[in-house]
Amino acid sequence: MEKRGLQEQLETQDTTRNDAWSFSDEMRFGLYGQVRRRWGKQGVKIHQPLQIVYEWWYLVLAIDVIHLDLRWDWSDGMSQADLLPIFERWDLDMVIWDGARSHHGQIMHDLPMTRIFLPAYSPELNPAERIFEEIRPAVEGIVYPSLVAKQYAIDQFLRRLRADKSRLQSLVSWDWIHDVFDALPPFDYTCFIYT
């Protein structure tokens, strides 16, 4: 699937504008720190502390680009068993994500949601990746006392981002996704009218 292929995929699933569909992905975060580029005074060397602790969790993120709804949760791993309870709670009609092994599994297939897979090696087609690009510079380059403290920093960043609709829109509201949405048929309410 490419940019133009999303519309074809949605049409084959009989998707309407009323269906809850989101782009989703996972990001590993931990206490094995990264040095980030920083601004400093000319001629003055910047010293950054570097934390090297082998602990990590996963941030599971889903973004509804049309309604600018951002959801996230935390997971110990990337297996189907780890992701299943999250997607059961979210109750999405459709999820668009990459082809990770856990996304293709039978357990995930049993969920009452349609799965659409992005082409391999194409993170530029997934708006969730754009959110991750914003998270990393905001939380890296800092020594955290625990993994929970880093999780809290990410959580606070995402809460601020979700509240700032104009910033969220500038990050993920891509024209080609809106074009696909506008081409979808509206939901036909007449099929529920009883006589």
Phi and psi in degrees as a GROMACS rama.xvg file:
@    title "Ramachandran Plot"
@    xaxis  label "Phi"
@    yaxis  label "Psi"
@TYPE xy
-113.778  -169.882  GLU-2
-53.6952  -44.9488  LYS-3
-74.4617  -21.5619  ARG-4
-75.5691  -18.0367  GLY-5
-63.764  -42.5538  LEU-6
-61.3066  -42.7682  GLN-7
-63.2833  -41.5685  GLU-8
-63.3997  -43.3868  GLN-9
-66.6856  -38.0967  LEU-10
-65.5563  -37.0077  GLU-11
-67.6006  -21.414  THR-12
-94.4768  6.37766  GLN-13
56.2703  41.4775  ASP-14
-76.3641  139.932  THR-15
-117.872  174.999  THR-16
-67.8293  -16.2749  ARG-17
-89.4535  -8.24907  ASN-18
-73.9099  144.795  ASP-19
-87.107  102.284  ALA-20
-125.384  138.481  TRP-21
-137.385  152.183  SER-22
-88.1681  139.143  PHE-23
-138.813  155.456  SER-24
-167.116  172.619  ASP-25
-123.797  148.603  GLU-26
-131.864  128.291  MET-27
-81.9609  134.876  ARG-28
-135.236  145.86  PHE-29
-158.311  -166.017  GLY-30
-99.1188  8.32195  LEU-31
-85.8448  94.3328  TYR-32
-68.3974  165.363  GLY-33
-127.345  140.661  GLN-34
-82.0114  131.473  VAL-35
-110.362  153.728  ARG-36
-66.4505  135.926  ARG-37
-132.422  150.516  ARG-38
-81.7945  143.763  TRP-39
-152.756  173.26  GLY-40
-71.0801  144.978  LYS-41
-62.4257  130.796  GLN-42
85.2877  -3.24597  GLY-43
-108.147  120.649  VAL-44
-74.8706  134.618  LYS-45
-93.2355  131.575  ILE-46
-109.396  125.543  HIS-47
-118.2  130.95  GLN-48
-69.8111  144.993  PRO-49
-123.08  122.43  LEU-50
-98.2137  130.352  GLN-51
-127.152  90.4766  ILE-52
-132.083  129.619  VAL-53
-88.9417  72.893  TYR-54
-134.7  139.579  GLU-55
-157.172  158.925  TRP-56
-132.524  -179.511  TRP-57
-121.87  137.418  TYR-58
-95.7289  123.021  LEU-59
-105.214  123.336  VAL-60
-126.138  140.976  LEU-61
-134.9  133.211  ALA-62
-125.626  123.165  ILE-63
-90.5767  102.297  ASP-64
-66.4582  -34.0098  VAL-65
-71.2893  -47.1584  ILE-66
-97.6399  3.02334  HIS-67
51.9929  50.4753  LEU-68
-107.369  124.068  ASP-69
-114.237  125.999  LEU-70
-122.7  147.188  ARG-71
-151.874  158.209  TRP-72
-154.62  173.874  ASP-73
-119.227  145.744  TRP-74
-141.308  148.967  SER-75
-76.5758  -23.7401  ASP-76
-154.273  -172.21  GLY-77
-111.501  10.508  MET-78
-74.473  166.61  SER-79
-59.735  -40.0136  GLN-80
-63.0945  -31.9028  ALA-81
-74.953  -38.1287  ASP-82
-82.8576  -28.2006  LEU-83
-53.6324  -51.5196  LEU-84
-63.2512  -30.0649  PRO-85
-66.6559  -49.8113  ILE-86
-72.8621  -23.9205  PHE-87
-66.4623  -42.3309  GLU-88
-67.0413  -38.0994  ARG-89
-72.5536  -28.079  TRP-90
52.0772  56.2174  ASP-91
-88.0372  147.295  LEU-92
-75.1833  -35.0979  ASP-93
-151.2  141.858  MET-94
-127.705  138.135  VAL-95
-114.975  119.021  ILE-96
-153.707  -177.921  TRP-97
-80.065  179.478  ASP-98
-94.2081  35.0002  GLY-99
-57.2776  150.517  ALA-100
-56.0036  -42.1851  ARG-101
-67.0729  -25.0178  SER-102
-73.3462  -25.6883  HIS-103
-91.0698  -7.11658  HIS-104
-68.0408  162.003  GLY-105
-65.4273  -37.5409  GLN-106
-62.1427  -43.2565  ILE-107
-68.4024  -31.4848  MET-108
-63.9543  -29.1993  HIS-109
-75.3868  -13.5681  ASP-110
-67.7204  148.406  LEU-111
-81.126  52.1904  PRO-112
-136.543  149.19  MET-113
-85.3672  138.356  THR-114
-112.46  128.573  ARG-115
-118.01  131.607  ILE-116
-104.539  133.606  PHE-117
-75.4816  158.901  LEU-118
-62.8741  154.641  PRO-119
-61.3402  144.277  ALA-120
54.8048  47.8974  TYR-121
-135.296  58.7485  SER-122
-63.3165  -19.8172  PRO-123
-67.7124  -13.0093  GLU-124
-92.0164  -5.51004  LEU-125
-110.156  111.61  ASN-126
-60.1355  -23.9171  PRO-127
-60.6329  -34.2305  ALA-128
-63.2539  -32.4627  GLU-129
-67.1481  -34.9412  ARG-130
-66.3778  -42.159  ILE-131
-60.7325  -38.2246  PHE-132
-61.967  -28.9333  GLU-133
-80.6374  -34.0375  GLU-134
-67.5692  -46.6816  ILE-135
-54.9914  -52.6578  ARG-136
-66.4314  -22.4939  PRO-137
-76.076  -25.3546  ALA-138
-118.589  -13.5024  VAL-139
-86.6899  163.33  GLU-140
81.4435  14.1281  GLY-141
-126.573  141.132  ILE-142
-90.6829  122.628  VAL-143
-103.213  142.935  TYR-144
-69.7178  -22.1274  PRO-145
-159.512  167.447  SER-146
-66.2487  -32.4901  LEU-147
-63.7358  -36.7721  VAL-148
-65.866  -38.7006  ALA-149
-70.0355  -39.0192  LYS-150
-59.5967  -41.2288  GLN-151
-62.8735  -41.9813  TYR-152
-62.2828  -42.2045  ALA-153
-65.3823  -43.6162  ILE-154
-59.9325  -44.2246  ASP-155
-65.3743  -39.1694  GLN-156
-61.207  -45.404  PHE-157
-67.0948  -35.2347  LEU-158
-64.2761  -42.4404  ARG-159
-65.2913  -40.9663  ARG-160
-64.8929  -43.5484  LEU-161
-62.5438  -34.7917  ARG-162
-74.6615  -25.3519  ALA-163
-95.2658  81.8568  ASP-164
-61.7023  -35.0056  LYS-165
-68.0567  -38.3111  SER-166
-69.1611  -42.6353  ARG-167
-61.0722  -41.7823  LEU-168
-62.8054  -40.8742  GLN-169
-66.7366  -25.1822  SER-170
-83.875  -40.9251  LEU-171
-123.67  -8.66799  VAL-172
-86.8803  80.1921  SER-173
-86.8557  141.831  TRP-174
-57.2302  -42.2122  ASP-175
-66.1965  -29.1042  TRP-176
-72.5386  -40.9628  ILE-177
-65.1879  -36.3403  HIS-178
-61.8254  -41.4084  ASP-179
-64.0586  -44.8651  VAL-180
-61.6002  -44.1593  PHE-181
-64.4919  -26.238  ASP-182
-82.0625  -11.6411  ALA-183
-73.4367  149.13  LEU-184
-73.2808  149.674  PRO-185
-70.8446  160.713  PRO-186
-68.0855  136.493  PHE-187
-91.6395  99.501  ASP-188
-76.028  -16.3845  TYR-189
-64.7901  -22.8662  THR-190
-71.2754  -11.0484  CYS-191
-104.457  7.65649  PHE-192
-85.5683  122.162  ILE-193
-98.6182  140.332  TYR-194
